[in-house]
């Protein structure tokens, strides 16, 4: 069994902000895999199968900085070890729409990841990072992640979320190394023919 968790902040005020791209990915996966999400406890949750694999999807309904304890509770409830956790979240250090899959490592300044590592007592879980880019000079990063995405960014994130779901399918069916080799690449721009 795999637990796939998207990070974000609760409520309509934050629903369309950059910090919530992890939640959007869970919603996109649920739609593609015909899994109904419903509010249960500390998360929007749904269960289903992806081929022969049983999966649990969750978009946490707690504040980003307090993500760790409810996530630990889900792992305990489903009797899942951290190495079967796939955490999906935003990343300031990647350009908008770029993906990076990795296992382990530090929090990289992300307070949600810091909370998860502290609660689980280990950084050894899989992460699917979705790039949101850096703020313009003079804009605080904390303010930037809590701003709604622009129309231009939405045009980038829409196909990106489909790639995230493709990456999740690859992770579940083909493993971490294959998924990293396939999705941790920079998209090549289309060159105009001369």
C-alpha positions, 0 to 999 in steps of 0.5 A: 500500500502507498500513501500519497499526500499533498501539502497545502493550507486549508480553506478557500482563502488559500486554495489557489495559492502557490503553496497548495500545488501539492493539494492540486496534484492529489485532486488531479490524481483522484480525478484520473484514477476515479477516486472520490475524495471526502473530508475525514478527520484531518484530510481530504481522503480517498482509497482506490487501486492503481492497477494491482496496487492499493493506494490512499490519497490525502490532502491534509486539511491542517496548516502547512507548518503543522503537517507532521502530526496529522501525517504521522497519524495517517501512517499509523492508521494505515500501518504504513512505514515512511518509505511507502509515503509519497509527499507532494509539495511546492518548491521555491528552488525549481522554476514553475512547473518543473518536477523533481523526485527524490528520497530523503534529504533536509527540509530545504527551508520548507516548513511543511517538510520540516514538520513532517521530518520532525514528526516522523523522526526520519527524512526517508520518504519520497518527495515529488517537488513541484517548482513554483519559482522564486519571488521577485526581488523585494518580495518575501518568500512567505508572502509569495507562496501564499499569493494566488497563481497568475494566469501565466502560471496557471497555463504552466501548472495545468500540464505540469499536474498531468505530468505529476500524476504520470510521475506518481504512476511511474513511482508506484509501478516502476519504482523510484530510480525509474521515476527519477530518471524519467521525470527529473529532467529539464524540459527542452524548449521547442526550437523554431525551424530555420 
